[in-house]
Amino acid sequence: MTHNLGIIGTGRMGTAFAKRLVETGHKVTVWNRSPDRTAAAVAAGANAVRDIEALAGCDMILTSLTDYSAVSAAVERLVATGIKGRLLVEMSTLLPAEQVALASKVTTAGGAFVDCPVGGTVGPALKGQLLGMAGGDAAAFAQAKPVLDVLCRRVEHLGPAGSGARMKLAVNLPLAAYWQTLGEALTLLAGAGISAEMAISLMADSSAGPTVLKNRAQVVIDTLNGTDQPGTFDIAGLAKDLRLAMALAAAENATLPMAEAIAPVYANALAEGLGGFDGASLSRHVVERR
């Protein structure tokens, strides 16, 4: 079944969503605050509009933006135009309470809402291999699922609005911690004459090798050998999600001792200009600061 879809935000992920959805036969219309950033989506077959209000005619609208401020502003404009009877699928990484607030705005205006942040980056998005973590009422999720199935190898309905956001932060927290622990592990090898290639090969082949290391072993090796690699999920993104996880814990009077310990390391890496690089650059940063 062909859907008439709108996408708000044509950064790396929003553009990947557009390409995948066009490729699989859907009609896609995109909007971005900076119109020149819609070029890649248009080249793939999407239609670009200059005014966000033009998306109100779409059956389903997906949002993929940097932060709550950007998403909230976009939703306010959609609601003002009229979103009754339409579905908004919010796919940014936000706090659960922020997703709940967005859901309230949309449903009060007569629309339906699902928050569904995803695990995975551009490559998996283009192949429909993301991991979807959805929150919202059952009817809204059922409406969104056929489209989410095109983007995701697995998508799960986890509960009411905000549940997807909560799961996404839980999924990304161990990843943020991993790059710190990998750096500490490599510190134990300093001066031993063991090459980065050998160390990463053995780690990837052991219980110390998570999926990110198995899939991106060469990126990690090249980084450890001194050449920082552009990140598909970069240090700035990891630091943002780490901050959100800590904010959620603080709001619920929980403690995250490991997160609190590594937050200054991420802050230092950002200060040194490593924000746009792969998480492996944080590991090398740890080794170099030993």
C-alpha positions in Angstrom: 0.0 0.0 0.0 1.3 3.4 -1.0 1.3 6.1 1.7 1.4 9.9 1.3 4.2 10.7 3.7 5.7 13.9 5.0 9.1 14.2 6.6 10.2 17.1 8.7 14.0 17.3 8.9 16.4 16.2 6.2 19.6 15.7 8.1 21.4 12.4 7.8 18.6 10.3 9.1 15.7 12.2 7.7 17.2 12.0 4.3 17.9 8.3 4.7 14.2 7.8 5.7 13.1 9.7 2.5 15.4 7.7 0.3 14.2 4.3 1.7 10.5 5.3 1.6 10.7 6.6 -2.0 12.6 3.5 -3.1 9.8 1.3 -1.6 7.1 3.1 -3.5 5.8 5.7 -1.2 5.0 9.3 -2.0 7.3 11.5 0.1 7.2 15.2 0.7 10.0 16.8 2.7 10.5 20.1 4.6 13.7 21.4 6.2 14.3 24.7 8.0 17.3 25.2 5.6 15.7 24.4 2.2 19.1 23.7 0.5 19.5 20.6 2.7 16.6 18.9 1.0 18.6 18.4 -2.2 19.6 14.8 -1.6 16.1 13.8 -0.7 14.7 15.5 -3.8 17.4 13.8 -6.0 16.1 10.5 -4.7 12.6 11.3 -5.8 11.0 13.2 -2.8 9.1 16.5 -3.3 10.3 19.5 -1.3 8.1 22.2 0.0 9.1 25.6 1.4 6.4 25.9 4.0 5.9 23.3 6.7 2.1 23.9 6.5 2.1 22.2 3.1 2.7 18.9 4.9 -0.6 19.0 6.7 -2.2 17.2 3.8 0.0 14.2 4.3 -1.6 11.1 5.9 1.4 10.5 8.1 4.2 12.9 9.0 7.6 11.8 10.4 9.8 14.1 12.3 13.6 13.7 12.7 15.1 16.8 14.3 18.0 17.8 16.6 16.2 18.6 19.8 12.9 19.2 21.6 12.9 22.9 20.7 13.0 22.2 17.0 10.4 19.4 17.2 8.1 21.5 19.4 8.2 24.5 17.0 7.4 22.2 14.0 4.5 20.6 15.8 3.1 24.0 16.9 3.0 25.0 13.2 1.4 21.8 12.2 -1.2 22.0 14.9 -2.0 25.6 14.0 -2.5 24.6 10.3 -4.7 21.6 11.3 -3.6 18.0 12.0 -7.0 16.5 12.8 -7.2 12.9 11.5 -3.5 12.7 10.7 -0.7 10.7 12.3 2.6 12.2 13.6 5.5 9.7 14.1 8.2 11.5 16.1 11.6 9.8 15.5 14.0 12.1 17.2 15.9 11.2 20.4 14.2 13.2 23.2 13.2 12.9 26.9 10.1 10.8 27.6 8.4 13.8 29.2 9.1 15.8 26.0 7.4 13.1 23.9 4.4 13.1 26.2 4.1 16.8 25.9 4.2 16.5 22.1 1.6 13.7 22.2 -0.7 15.9 24.2 -0.5 18.8 21.7 -1.2 16.5 18.7 -4.0 14.5 20.3 -5.7 17.6 21.7 -5.8 18.9 18.1 -7.4 15.7 16.9 -4.3 13.9 15.5 -2.7 10.7 16.5 0.9 10.4 17.8 3.6 7.8 18.1 7.1 8.3 19.3 9.5 5.9 17.6 13.2 6.7 17.9 15.4 4.1 16.2 18.6 2.2 16.8 20.9 2.3 13.9 22.4 4.9 11.5 22.2 5.9 7.9 23.4 2.6 6.4 20.8 0.4 8.2 18.1 3.1 7.5 18.8 2.8 3.7 18.4 -0.9 3.9 15.3 -1.0 6.2 17.4 -2.5 9.0 16.7 -0.1 11.9 15.5 -1.1 15.4 12.2 0.7 16.2 11.2 1.5 19.7 7.6 2.9 19.8 5.3 4.5 22.3 1.7 5.6 21.8 -1.7 4.1 21.9 -2.3 0.8 20.2 -4.4 2.2 17.4 -1.9 4.8 16.5 0.9 2.3 16.5 -1.1 -0.1 14.3 -1.5 2.8 11.8 2.2 3.6 11.8 3.5 0.1 11.7 3.4 -0.6 8.0 5.6 2.4 7.3 7.9 1.7 10.3 8.2 -1.9 9.0 9.7 -0.5 5.8 12.4 1.4 7.8 13.0 -1.3 10.6 14.0 -4.9 10.7 12.2 -5.0 14.1 9.8 -2.5 15.6 8.2 -3.0 19.0 5.3 -1.2 20.7 6.5 -0.6 24.3 3.6 1.3 25.9 2.2 4.8 26.0 3.8 7.9 24.5 7.3 8.4 25.9 8.0 4.7 26.2 10.0 4.7 22.9 12.1 7.6 24.1 12.8 5.8 27.4 14.0 2.7 25.7 16.1 4.6 23.2 18.1 6.2 26.0 18.5 2.9 27.7 19.8 1.4 24.5 22.3 4.1 23.9 23.7 4.5 27.4 25.8 1.3 27.2 27.2 2.4 23.9 28.3 5.7 25.3 30.0 3.8 28.1 31.6 1.3 25.8 33.9 3.7 24.0 35.3 4.8 27.4 35.8 1.2 28.6 37.4 0.2 25.2 39.9 3.1 25.7 40.6 1.8 29.2 41.1 -1.7 27.9 43.5 -0.5 25.2 45.5 1.4 27.9 46.4 -2.0 29.3 48.1 -2.8 26.0 50.1 0.4 25.7 53.8 -0.4 25.0 53.1 -4.2 24.6 53.7 -4.2 20.9 50.3 -5.5 20.1 48.9 -3.8 17.0 45.5 -2.1 16.8 44.5 -4.6 14.1 45.3 -7.6 16.4 43.8 -6.1 19.5 40.5 -5.2 17.8 40.3 -8.5 15.9 40.6 -10.4 19.1 38.2 -8.2 21.0 35.6 -8.4 18.2 35.9 -12.2 18.2 35.3 -12.4 22.0 32.7 -11.6 24.6 34.3 -8.1 24.7 33.1 -7.4 21.2 29.6 -5.8 20.9 27.9 -5.3 17.6 29.3 -1.9 17.0 32.9 -3.3 17.2 32.1 -6.2 14.9 30.4 -3.9 12.3 32.9 -1.1 12.5 36.2 -2.8 13.2 38.1 -1.1 10.4 36.9 2.3 11.5 38.1 1.6 15.0 41.4 0.3 13.8 42.0 3.3 11.5 41.1 5.7 14.4 43.5 4.0 16.8 46.2 4.2 14.2 45.8 8.0 14.2 43.2 8.9 11.7 39.9 10.1 13.1 36.9 8.9 11.1 33.7 10.8 10.5 31.0 9.3 12.7 27.6 8.1 11.5 26.7 8.3 15.2 29.3 10.7 16.4 30.7 11.8 19.7 28.5 14.9 19.7 25.4 12.6 19.3 26.6 10.2 22.0 27.3 13.1 24.4 23.8 14.5 23.7 22.1 11.1 24.5 24.3 10.8 27.6 23.1 14.1 28.8 19.5 13.1 28.2 19.9 9.8 30.1 21.4 11.7 33.1 18.6 14.3 33.0 16.0 11.5 33.0 17.7 9.8 35.9 17.9 13.0 37.8 14.2 13.8 37.2 13.3 10.4 38.7 15.8 10.5 41.6 17.9 7.7 40.2 21.7 7.6 40.0 23.9 6.7 37.1 27.4 6.6 38.6 29.1 5.4 35.4 27.4 8.0 33.2 28.4 10.7 35.7 32.0 9.4 35.6 32.3 9.5 31.8 30.4 12.7 31.1 33.5 14.8 31.7 35.5 12.7 29.3 32.9 13.4 26.6 32.9 17.1 27.5 36.7 17.1 27.1 36.6 15.3 23.8 34.0 17.9 22.5 36.3 20.7 23.7 39.1 19.2 21.7 37.0 19.3 18.5 36.2 15.6 18.3 32.4 16.0 18.2 32.0 15.0 14.5 34.1 11.8 14.8 33.2 8.2 15.5 33.0 7.0 19.1 36.3 5.2 18.6 38.0 8.7 18.7 36.8 8.9 22.3 38.6 5.6 23.0 41.8 6.9 21.4 41.4 10.1 23.4 41.2 8.0 26.6 44.4 6.1 25.7 46.3 9.3 24.9 45.3 10.9 28.2 46.4 7.9 30.3 
